Amino acid sequence: MACFLVPATEAVITTIVSKSVEKKKADGSAEYEEYVSKHPFLHRLNWLNKLLWGGSALLAFEHIWHGEVVPWFPFLTAAANPADTVEMLHEMMTVGVSMAVIVTVVWLGMVMVTEAIKNRGKAKEETV
């Protein structure tokens, strides 16, 4: 019903963080290079944004297709009936949160694998 709102909310938050990191990068501050070297996840935050926005858009389209989201108030058909609202909130807390967590865990895995490969390449260069 509205499970796509949870990853979309996470996408909004990560987009704000990403924009603030990009602003520090544009300023050319030495702090940025030091901070990103300590936190490689910030350097790959755009991957998470793309995963979250893409998944949320696909889910929103699916909900529109099935008539669960409509172009008139209250937009979510489940919000019109109090009994359906409880079911919608339960779905958001279970399905929505689990989807957001799974996407974030997959992204963390992608970043860790990428960093391991990058570090392995650096180690080979140092030994040569």
N, CA, C and O atoms as a GROMACS GRO file, in nm:
protein
  512
    1MET      N    1   0.081  -0.120   0.000
    1MET     CA    2   0.000   0.000   0.000
    1MET      C    3   0.085   0.125   0.000
    1MET      O    4   0.071   0.211  -0.087
    2ALA      N    5   0.173   0.136   0.098
    2ALA     CA    6   0.258   0.255   0.106
    2ALA      C    7   0.399   0.218   0.148
    2ALA      O    8   0.473   0.302   0.200
    3CYS      N    9   0.437   0.094   0.125
    3CYS     CA   10   0.570   0.049   0.168
    3CYS      C   11   0.682   0.125   0.098
    3CYS      O   12   0.792   0.135   0.152
    4PHE      N   13   0.655   0.179  -0.020
    4PHE     CA   14   0.758   0.252  -0.095
    4PHE      C   15   0.795   0.384  -0.027
    4PHE      O   16   0.900   0.441  -0.058
    5LEU      N   17   0.713   0.432   0.064
    5LEU     CA   18   0.742   0.559   0.131
    5LEU      C   19   0.863   0.549   0.225
    5LEU      O   20   0.933   0.648   0.246
    6VAL      N   21   0.888   0.432   0.280
    6VAL     CA   22   1.001   0.416   0.373
    6VAL      C   23   1.134   0.426   0.299
    6VAL      O   24   1.219   0.506   0.339
    7PRO      N   25   1.156   0.348   0.191
    7PRO     CA   26   1.282   0.368   0.118
    7PRO      C   27   1.292   0.507   0.053
    7PRO      O   28   1.401   0.560   0.038
    8ALA      N   29   1.178   0.564   0.016
    8ALA     CA   30   1.180   0.699  -0.041
    8ALA      C   31   1.225   0.800   0.064
    8ALA      O   32   1.298   0.894   0.031
    9THR      N   33   1.183   0.783   0.186
    9THR     CA   34   1.226   0.872   0.295
    9THR      C   35   1.376   0.857   0.320
    9THR      O   36   1.446   0.956   0.339
   10GLU      N   37   1.423   0.734   0.319
   10GLU     CA   38   1.568   0.712   0.333
   10GLU      C   39   1.642   0.774   0.216
   10GLU      O   40   1.751   0.829   0.234
   11ALA      N   41   1.586   0.767   0.097
   11ALA     CA   42   1.648   0.827  -0.021
   11ALA      C   43   1.657   0.978  -0.007
   11ALA      O   44   1.758   1.038  -0.045
   12VAL      N   45   1.555   1.040   0.048
   12VAL     CA   46   1.559   1.186   0.070
   12VAL      C   47   1.671   1.221   0.167
   12VAL      O   48   1.746   1.316   0.144
   13ILE      N   49   1.682   1.146   0.274
   13ILE     CA   50   1.785   1.172   0.376
   13ILE      C   51   1.924   1.153   0.317
   13ILE      O   52   2.012   1.237   0.337
   14THR      N   53   1.945   1.043   0.246
   14THR     CA   54   2.078   1.019   0.189
   14THR      C   55   2.111   1.119   0.079
   14THR      O   56   2.228   1.150   0.059
   15THR      N   57   2.011   1.169   0.009
   15THR     CA   58   2.035   1.271  -0.092
   15THR      C   59   2.082   1.401  -0.027
   15THR      O   60   2.173   1.467  -0.077
   16ILE      N   61   2.020   1.437   0.084
   16ILE     CA   62   2.061   1.558   0.157
   16ILE      C   63   2.205   1.543   0.206
   16ILE      O   64   2.284   1.636   0.193
   17VAL      N   65   2.238   1.428   0.262
   17VAL     CA   66   2.375   1.404   0.309
   17VAL      C   67   2.472   1.408   0.192
   17VAL      O   68   2.580   1.466   0.202
   18SER      N   69   2.434   1.346   0.081
   18SER     CA   70   2.519   1.342  -0.037
   18SER      C   71   2.546   1.482  -0.091
   18SER      O   72   2.658   1.514  -0.130
   19LYS      N   73   2.443   1.565  -0.093
   19LYS     CA   74   2.460   1.702  -0.142
   19LYS      C   75   2.552   1.782  -0.050
   19LYS      O   76   2.631   1.863  -0.098
   20SER      N   77   2.543   1.761   0.080
   20SER     CA   78   2.631   1.834   0.172
   20SER      C   79   2.776   1.787   0.156
   20SER      O   80   2.868   1.867   0.167
   21VAL      N   81   2.795   1.657   0.130
   21VAL     CA   82   2.930   1.605   0.106
   21VAL      C   83   2.985   1.661  -0.024
   21VAL      O   84   3.102   1.699  -0.031
   22GLU      N   85   2.902   1.668  -0.128
   22GLU     CA   86   2.945   1.724  -0.256
   22GLU      C   87   2.981   1.872  -0.243
   22GLU      O   88   3.072   1.920  -0.310
   23LYS      N   89   2.909   1.942  -0.156
   23LYS     CA   90   2.939   2.084  -0.134
   23LYS      C   91   3.077   2.100  -0.072
   23LYS      O   92   3.153   2.189  -0.109
   24LYS      N   93   3.110   2.012   0.025
   24LYS     CA   94   3.243   2.017   0.086
   24LYS      C   95   3.350   1.983  -0.017
   24LYS      O   96   3.459   2.041  -0.015
   25LYS      N   97   3.318   1.891  -0.106
   25LYS     CA   98   3.413   1.854  -0.210
   25LYS      C   99   3.435   1.972  -0.305
   25LYS      O  100   3.548   2.000  -0.345
   26ALA      N  101   3.327   2.040  -0.341
   26ALA     CA  102   3.337   2.154  -0.432
   26ALA      C  103   3.417   2.268  -0.369
   26ALA      O  104   3.485   2.342  -0.439
   27ASP      N  105   3.407   2.282  -0.238
   27ASP     CA  106   3.484   2.386  -0.169
   27ASP      C  107   3.633   2.357  -0.173
   27ASP      O  108   3.715   2.446  -0.152
   28GLY      N  109   3.668   2.230  -0.200
   28GLY     CA  110   3.809   2.191  -0.210
   28GLY      C  111   3.881   2.189  -0.077
   28GLY      O  112   4.002   2.206  -0.071
   29SER      N  113   3.806   2.166   0.029
   29SER     CA  114   3.869   2.167   0.160
   29SER      C  115   3.950   2.039   0.182
   29SER      O  116   3.916   1.932   0.131
   30ALA      N  117   4.058   2.052   0.256
   30ALA     CA  118   4.143   1.937   0.288
   30ALA      C  119   4.068   1.842   0.381
   30ALA      O  120   4.097   1.723   0.384
   31GLU      N  121   3.974   1.896   0.456
   31GLU     CA  122   3.893   1.813   0.545
   31GLU      C  123   3.819   1.706   0.468
   31GLU      O  124   3.804   1.593   0.515
   32TYR      N  125   3.772   1.741   0.350
   32TYR     CA  126   3.693   1.647   0.269
   32TYR      C  127   3.775   1.522   0.236
   32TYR      O  128   3.728   1.410   0.257
   33GLU      N  129   3.897   1.541   0.186
   33GLU     CA  130   3.980   1.427   0.147
   33GLU      C  131   4.010   1.338   0.267
   33GLU      O  132   4.007   1.216   0.256
   34GLU      N  133   4.039   1.400   0.380
   34GLU     CA  134   4.068   1.324   0.501
   34GLU      C  135   3.944   1.248   0.549
   34GLU      O  136   3.952   1.132   0.588
   35TYR      N  137   3.830   1.316   0.545
   35TYR     CA  138   3.706   1.255   0.592
   35TYR      C  139   3.664   1.138   0.504
   35TYR      O  140   3.623   1.033   0.554
   36VAL      N  141   3.673   1.156   0.373
   36VAL     CA  142   3.633   1.050   0.281
   36VAL      C  143   3.729   0.932   0.289
   36VAL      O  144   3.687   0.818   0.274
   37SER      N  145   3.857   0.959   0.313
   37SER     CA  146   3.952   0.848   0.326
   37SER      C  147   3.920   0.764   0.450
   37SER      O  148   3.943   0.642   0.450
   38LYS      N  149   3.868   0.827   0.554
   38LYS     CA  150   3.830   0.753   0.675
   38LYS      C  151   3.693   0.688   0.660
   38LYS      O  152   3.667   0.586   0.723
   39HIS      N  153   3.606   0.745   0.577
   39HIS     CA  154   3.469   0.696   0.559
   39HIS      C  155   3.442   0.672   0.411
   39HIS      O  156   3.380   0.756   0.346
   40PRO      N  157   3.487   0.560   0.356
   40PRO     CA  158   3.468   0.536   0.212
   40PRO      C  159   3.321   0.524   0.173
   40PRO      O  160   3.287   0.534   0.055
   41PHE      N  161   3.235   0.502   0.270
   41PHE     CA  162   3.093   0.488   0.239
   41PHE      C  163   3.034   0.619   0.187
   41PHE      O  164   2.942   0.618   0.106
   42LEU      N  165   3.087   0.731   0.234
   42LEU     CA  166   3.038   0.861   0.186
   42LEU      C  167   3.072   0.881   0.039
   42LEU      O  168   2.998   0.946  -0.035
   43HIS      N  169   3.185   0.825  -0.002
   43HIS     CA  170   3.226   0.839  -0.142
   43HIS      C  171   3.132   0.762  -0.235
   43HIS      O  172   3.118   0.798  -0.352
   44ARG      N  173   3.070   0.659  -0.185
   44ARG     CA  174   2.980   0.573  -0.265
   44ARG      C  175   2.832   0.594  -0.231
   44ARG      O  176   2.749   0.510  -0.264
   45LEU      N  177   2.801   0.704  -0.167
   45LEU     CA  178   2.663   0.730  -0.126
   45LEU      C  179   2.570   0.746  -0.246
   45LEU      O  180   2.450   0.719  -0.237
   46ASN      N  181   2.625   0.790  -0.359
   46ASN     CA  182   2.542   0.804  -0.478
   46ASN      C  183   2.486   0.669  -0.524
   46ASN      O  184   2.378   0.664  -0.583
   47TRP      N  185   2.559   0.561  -0.498
   47TRP     CA  186   2.508   0.428  -0.533
   47TRP      C  187   2.382   0.398  -0.452
   47TRP      O  188   2.282   0.351  -0.506
   48LEU      N  189   2.388   0.427  -0.323
   48LEU     CA  190   2.271   0.403  -0.238
   48LEU      C  191   2.153   0.488  -0.282
   48LEU      O  192   2.040   0.441  -0.286
   49ASN      N  193   2.180   0.614  -0.316
   49ASN     CA  194   2.073   0.702  -0.364
   49ASN      C  195   2.005   0.643  -0.487
   49ASN      O  196   1.882   0.640  -0.495
   50LYS      N  197   2.085   0.597  -0.581
   50LYS     CA  198   2.028   0.541  -0.704
   50LYS      C  199   1.947   0.416  -0.676
   50LYS      O  200   1.840   0.396  -0.734
   51LEU      N  201   1.997   0.330  -0.589
   51LEU     CA  202   1.923   0.209  -0.554
   51LEU      C  203   1.789   0.242  -0.488
   51LEU      O  204   1.686   0.186  -0.522
   52LEU      N  205   1.793   0.335  -0.393
   52LEU     CA  206   1.671   0.371  -0.319
   52LEU      C  207   1.570   0.443  -0.407
   52LEU      O  208   1.452   0.410  -0.407
   53TRP      N  209   1.616   0.544  -0.483
   53TRP     CA  210   1.524   0.619  -0.569
   53TRP      C  211   1.464   0.528  -0.677
   53TRP      O  212   1.345   0.535  -0.705
   54GLY      N  213   1.548   0.443  -0.737
   54GLY     CA  214   1.498   0.354  -0.841
   54GLY      C  215   1.397   0.254  -0.787
   54GLY      O  216   1.293   0.232  -0.849
   55GLY      N  217   1.428   0.194  -0.673
   55GLY     CA  218   1.335   0.099  -0.613
   55GLY      C  219   1.205   0.166  -0.569
   55GLY      O  220   1.097   0.109  -0.587
   56SER      N  221   1.215   0.284  -0.513
   56SER     CA  222   1.094   0.357  -0.469
   56SER      C  223   1.007   0.395  -0.588
   56SER      O  224   0.885   0.384  -0.582
   57ALA      N  225   1.071   0.439  -0.696
   57ALA     CA  226   0.994   0.476  -0.815
   57ALA      C  227   0.924   0.355  -0.874
   57ALA      O  228   0.808   0.363  -0.915
   58LEU      N  229   0.994   0.243  -0.880
   58LEU     CA  230   0.933   0.120  -0.933
   58LEU      C  231   0.817   0.075  -0.846
   58LEU      O  232   0.712   0.036  -0.898
   59LEU      N  233   0.834   0.079  -0.715
   59LEU     CA  234   0.726   0.040  -0.624
   59LEU      C  235   0.608   0.138  -0.632
   59LEU      O  236   0.492   0.096  -0.628
   60ALA      N  237   0.637   0.266  -0.643
   60ALA     CA  238   0.528   0.364  -0.655
   60ALA      C  239   0.449   0.338  -0.783
   60ALA      O  240   0.326   0.343  -0.782
   61PHE      N  241   0.519   0.310  -0.892
   61PHE     CA  242   0.450   0.279  -1.018
   61PHE      C  243   0.363   0.155  -1.002
   61PHE      O  244   0.250   0.152  -1.050
   62GLU      N  245   0.415   0.054  -0.934
   62GLU     CA  246   0.338  -0.069  -0.913
   62GLU      C  247   0.213  -0.041  -0.830
   62GLU      O  248   0.106  -0.095  -0.858
   63HIS      N  249   0.226   0.044  -0.728
   63HIS     CA  250   0.110   0.077  -0.645
   63HIS      C  251   0.009   0.162  -0.722
   63HIS      O  252  -0.112   0.147  -0.704
   64ILE      N  253   0.056   0.250  -0.808
   64ILE     CA  254  -0.035   0.327  -0.894
   64ILE      C  255  -0.108   0.233  -0.989
   64ILE      O  256  -0.228   0.246  -1.011
   65TRP      N  257  -0.034   0.140  -1.046
   65TRP     CA  258  -0.090   0.042  -1.141
   65TRP      C  259  -0.203  -0.038  -1.078
   65TRP      O  260  -0.303  -0.068  -1.144
   66HIS      N  261  -0.189  -0.073  -0.951
   66HIS     CA  262  -0.290  -0.153  -0.882
   66HIS      C  263  -0.396  -0.068  -0.812
   66HIS      O  264  -0.481  -0.121  -0.741
   67GLY      N  265  -0.392   0.063  -0.832
   67GLY     CA  266  -0.495   0.151  -0.778
   67GLY      C  267  -0.483   0.181  -0.630
   67GLY      O  268  -0.578   0.228  -0.568
   68GLU      N  269  -0.368   0.154  -0.571
   68GLU     CA  270  -0.348   0.182  -0.430
   68GLU      C  271  -0.304   0.326  -0.404
   68GLU      O  272  -0.316   0.376  -0.293
   69VAL      N  273  -0.254   0.391  -0.508
   69VAL     CA  274  -0.218   0.532  -0.503
   69VAL      C  275  -0.299   0.602  -0.612
   69VAL      O  276  -0.299   0.559  -0.728
   70VAL      N  277  -0.368   0.708  -0.575
   70VAL     CA  278  -0.456   0.778  -0.669
   70VAL      C  279  -0.418   0.926  -0.674
   70VAL      O  280  -0.355   0.976  -0.581
   71PRO      N  281  -0.455   0.997  -0.780
   71PRO     CA  282  -0.416   1.138  -0.793
   71PRO      C  283  -0.505   1.236  -0.716
   71PRO      O  284  -0.496   1.356  -0.741
   72TRP      N  285  -0.588   1.191  -0.626
   72TRP     CA  286  -0.670   1.282  -0.546
   72TRP      C  287  -0.652   1.250  -0.398
   72TRP      O  288  -0.611   1.140  -0.361
   73PHE      N  289  -0.683   1.348  -0.315
   73PHE     CA  290  -0.665   1.334  -0.171
   73PHE      C  291  -0.750   1.220  -0.120
   73PHE      O  292  -0.864   1.208  -0.163
   74PRO      N  293  -0.703   1.138  -0.034
   74PRO     CA  294  -0.579   1.137   0.043
   74PRO      C  295  -0.463   1.064  -0.027
   74PRO      O  296  -0.367   1.025   0.041
   75PHE      N  297  -0.467   1.045  -0.156
   75PHE     CA  298  -0.362   0.988  -0.240
   75PHE      C  299  -0.341   0.839  -0.217
   75PHE      O  300  -0.330   0.762  -0.312
   76LEU      N  301  -0.335   0.798  -0.091
   76LEU     CA  302  -0.325   0.655  -0.060
   76LEU      C  303  -0.465   0.605  -0.028
   76LEU      O  304  -0.529   0.655   0.065
   77THR      N  305  -0.512   0.507  -0.103
   77THR     CA  306  -0.649   0.460  -0.083
   77THR      C  307  -0.669   0.403   0.057
   77THR      O  308  -0.781   0.406   0.110
   78ALA      N  309  -0.565   0.351   0.117
   78ALA     CA  310  -0.576   0.295   0.252
   78ALA      C  311  -0.595   0.403   0.357
   78ALA      O  312  -0.642   0.373   0.467
   79ALA      N  313  -0.561   0.526   0.327
   79ALA     CA  314  -0.574   0.634   0.425
   79ALA      C  315  -0.719   0.682   0.437
   79ALA      O  316  -0.750   0.758   0.529
   80ALA      N  317  -0.806   0.640   0.349
   80ALA     CA  318  -0.945   0.684   0.352
   80ALA      C  319  -1.026   0.612   0.460
   80ALA      O  320  -1.125   0.666   0.508
   81ASN      N  321  -0.985   0.493   0.497
   81ASN     CA  322  -1.059   0.411   0.593
   81ASN      C  323  -0.966   0.383   0.712
   81ASN      O  324  -0.854   0.334   0.693
   82PRO      N  325  -1.010   0.412   0.836
   82PRO     CA  326  -0.923   0.390   0.952
   82PRO      C  327  -0.875   0.246   0.966
   82PRO      O  328  -0.761   0.224   1.009
   83ALA      N  329  -0.957   0.149   0.934
   83ALA     CA  330  -0.913   0.010   0.944
   83ALA      C  331  -0.802  -0.019   0.843
   83ALA      O  332  -0.706  -0.090   0.874
   84ASP      N  333  -0.815   0.035   0.724
   84ASP     CA  334  -0.711   0.017   0.622
   84ASP      C  335  -0.584   0.093   0.658
   84ASP      O  336  -0.474   0.050   0.623
   85THR      N  337  -0.598   0.205   0.728
   85THR     CA  338  -0.482   0.284   0.768
   85THR      C  339  -0.393   0.204   0.862
   85THR      O  340  -0.270   0.209   0.851
   86VAL      N  341  -0.453   0.132   0.955
   86VAL     CA  342  -0.376   0.048   1.047
   86VAL      C  343  -0.299  -0.058   0.969
   86VAL      O  344  -0.182  -0.083   0.997
   87GLU      N  345  -0.364  -0.119   0.873
   87GLU     CA  346  -0.299  -0.220   0.790
   87GLU      C  347  -0.184  -0.157   0.709
   87GLU      O  348  -0.078  -0.217   0.694
   88MET      N  349  -0.208  -0.038   0.657
   88MET     CA  350  -0.106   0.032   0.579
   88MET      C  351   0.016   0.064   0.666
   88MET      O  352   0.129   0.042   0.623
   89LEU      N  353  -0.005   0.116   0.786
   89LEU     CA  354   0.105   0.147   0.875
   89LEU      C  355   0.183   0.021   0.914
   89LEU      O  356   0.305   0.024   0.926
   90HIS      N  357   0.110  -0.089   0.935
   90HIS     CA  358   0.177  -0.216   0.966
   90HIS      C  359   0.263  -0.260   0.848
   90HIS      O  360   0.375  -0.308   0.868
   91GLU      N  361   0.213  -0.245   0.727
   91GLU     CA  362   0.290  -0.282   0.608
   91GLU      C  363   0.414  -0.194   0.594
   91GLU      O  364   0.521  -0.242   0.557
   92MET      N  365   0.399  -0.067   0.623
   92MET     CA  366   0.514   0.024   0.616
   92MET      C  367   0.620  -0.015   0.719
   92MET      O  368   0.739  -0.013   0.689
   93MET      N  369   0.576  -0.052   0.839
   93MET     CA  370   0.671  -0.088   0.945
   93MET      C  371   0.738  -0.222   0.920
   93MET      O  372   0.852  -0.242   0.963
   94THR      N  373   0.672  -0.312   0.853
   94THR     CA  374   0.730  -0.444   0.830
   94THR      C  375   0.796  -0.451   0.692
   94THR      O  376   0.918  -0.468   0.683
   95VAL      N  377   0.719  -0.439   0.588
   95VAL     CA  378   0.770  -0.456   0.451
   95VAL      C  379   0.859  -0.338   0.412
   95VAL      O  380   0.968  -0.358   0.359
   96GLY      N  381   0.814  -0.216   0.437
   96GLY     CA  382   0.890  -0.098   0.398
   96GLY      C  383   1.024  -0.090   0.466
   96GLY      O  384   1.126  -0.064   0.402
   97VAL      N  385   1.025  -0.111   0.597
   97VAL     CA  386   1.150  -0.106   0.672
   97VAL      C  387   1.244  -0.219   0.628
   97VAL      O  388   1.364  -0.197   0.612
   98SER      N  389   1.189  -0.338   0.609
   98SER     CA  390   1.275  -0.449   0.567
   98SER      C  391   1.334  -0.425   0.429
   98SER      O  392   1.449  -0.459   0.404
   99MET      N  393   1.257  -0.366   0.338
   99MET     CA  394   1.311  -0.335   0.205
   99MET      C  395   1.422  -0.232   0.215
   99MET      O  396   1.526  -0.248   0.151
  100ALA      N  397   1.403  -0.130   0.294
  100ALA     CA  398   1.506  -0.027   0.310
  100ALA      C  399   1.632  -0.084   0.373
  100ALA      O  400   1.743  -0.050   0.333
  101VAL      N  401   1.615  -0.170   0.471
  101VAL     CA  402   1.730  -0.232   0.537
  101VAL      C  403   1.804  -0.324   0.440
  101VAL      O  404   1.927  -0.321   0.435
  102ILE      N  405   1.732  -0.403   0.363
  102ILE     CA  406   1.796  -0.495   0.269
  102ILE      C  407   1.874  -0.418   0.162
  102ILE      O  408   1.986  -0.455   0.129
  103VAL      N  409   1.815  -0.312   0.109
  103VAL     CA  410   1.885  -0.231   0.008
  103VAL      C  411   2.010  -0.170   0.068
  103VAL      O  412   2.115  -0.167   0.003
  104THR      N  413   2.002  -0.121   0.191
  104THR     CA  414   2.118  -0.061   0.256
  104THR      C  415   2.226  -0.165   0.283
  104THR      O  416   2.345  -0.136   0.266
  105VAL      N  417   2.188  -0.284   0.325
  105VAL     CA  418   2.285  -0.391   0.350
  105VAL      C  419   2.353  -0.434   0.220
  105VAL      O  420   2.474  -0.458   0.218
  106VAL      N  421   2.277  -0.443   0.112
  106VAL     CA  422   2.336  -0.477  -0.018
  106VAL      C  423   2.436  -0.369  -0.059
  106VAL      O  424   2.545  -0.400  -0.107
  107TRP      N  425   2.399  -0.243  -0.040
  107TRP     CA  426   2.490  -0.132  -0.072
  107TRP      C  427   2.617  -0.140   0.012
  107TRP      O  428   2.727  -0.121  -0.040
  108LEU      N  429   2.603  -0.169   0.142
  108LEU     CA  430   2.720  -0.183   0.229
  108LEU      C  431   2.811  -0.293   0.177
  108LEU      O  432   2.933  -0.278   0.174
  109GLY      N  433   2.752  -0.404   0.135
  109GLY     CA  434   2.830  -0.514   0.078
  109GLY      C  435   2.902  -0.471  -0.049
  109GLY      O  436   3.019  -0.505  -0.069
  110MET      N  437   2.832  -0.397  -0.134
  110MET     CA  438   2.895  -0.348  -0.258
  110MET      C  439   3.015  -0.260  -0.226
  110MET      O  440   3.120  -0.273  -0.288
  111VAL      N  441   2.999  -0.170  -0.130
  111VAL     CA  442   3.108  -0.079  -0.095
  111VAL      C  443   3.225  -0.156  -0.034
  111VAL      O  444   3.341  -0.129  -0.065
  112MET      N  445   3.196  -0.252   0.053
  112MET     CA  446   3.303  -0.328   0.116
  112MET      C  447   3.380  -0.411   0.013
  112MET      O  448   3.503  -0.418   0.020
  113VAL      N  449   3.310  -0.473  -0.080
  113VAL     CA  450   3.378  -0.550  -0.185
  113VAL      C  451   3.462  -0.457  -0.273
  113VAL      O  452   3.576  -0.489  -0.306
  114THR      N  453   3.406  -0.343  -0.309
  114THR     CA  454   3.480  -0.246  -0.391
  114THR      C  455   3.606  -0.199  -0.320
  114THR      O  456   3.713  -0.192  -0.380
  115GLU      N  457   3.594  -0.166  -0.192
  115GLU     CA  458   3.710  -0.121  -0.115
  115GLU      C  459   3.814  -0.233  -0.101
  115GLU      O  460   3.934  -0.206  -0.108
  116ALA      N  461   3.769  -0.357  -0.083
  116ALA     CA  462   3.862  -0.469  -0.072
  116ALA      C  463   3.938  -0.488  -0.202
  116ALA      O  464   4.059  -0.512  -0.200
  117ILE      N  465   3.869  -0.478  -0.314
  117ILE     CA  466   3.936  -0.492  -0.444
  117ILE      C  467   4.034  -0.378  -0.465
  117ILE      O  468   4.145  -0.399  -0.512
  118LYS      N  469   3.991  -0.256  -0.430
  118LYS     CA  470   4.079  -0.140  -0.445
  118LYS      C  471   4.203  -0.153  -0.357
  118LYS      O  472   4.314  -0.124  -0.401
  119ASN      N  473   4.184  -0.197  -0.233
  119ASN     CA  474   4.297  -0.213  -0.141
  119ASN      C  475   4.388  -0.326  -0.185
  119ASN      O  476   4.510  -0.318  -0.167
  120ARG      N  477   4.332  -0.432  -0.242
  120ARG     CA  478   4.413  -0.542  -0.293
  120ARG      C  479   4.501  -0.494  -0.407
  120ARG      O  480   4.617  -0.532  -0.418
  121GLY      N  481   4.443  -0.408  -0.494
  121GLY     CA  482   4.520  -0.351  -0.603
  121GLY      C  483   4.633  -0.262  -0.553
  121GLY      O  484   4.743  -0.264  -0.609
  122LYS      N  485   4.607  -0.186  -0.449
  122LYS     CA  486   4.710  -0.100  -0.391
  122LYS      C  487   4.821  -0.184  -0.329
  122LYS      O  488   4.940  -0.151  -0.340
  123ALA      N  489   4.783  -0.293  -0.264
  123ALA     CA  490   4.882  -0.382  -0.201
  123ALA      C  491   4.971  -0.444  -0.308
  123ALA      O  492   5.092  -0.458  -0.286
  124LYS      N  493   4.916  -0.482  -0.422
  124LYS     CA  494   4.996  -0.540  -0.530
  124LYS      C  495   5.091  -0.438  -0.586
  124LYS      O  496   5.205  -0.472  -0.619
  125GLU      N  497   5.047  -0.312  -0.600
  125GLU     CA  498   5.132  -0.206  -0.652
  125GLU      C  499   5.249  -0.179  -0.558
  125GLU      O  500   5.360  -0.151  -0.604
  126GLU      N  501   5.226  -0.188  -0.427
  126GLU     CA  502   5.330  -0.161  -0.330
  126GLU      C  503   5.435  -0.270  -0.328
  126GLU      O  504   5.552  -0.242  -0.302
  127THR      N  505   5.398  -0.395  -0.356
  127THR     CA  506   5.492  -0.504  -0.354
  127THR      C  507   5.577  -0.510  -0.481
  127THR      O  508   5.685  -0.570  -0.482
  128VAL      N  509   5.528  -0.450  -0.587
  128VAL     CA  510   5.602  -0.455  -0.715
  128VAL      C  511   5.712  -0.356  -0.719
  128VAL      O  512   5.783  -0.347  -0.819
   0.00000   0.00000   0.00000
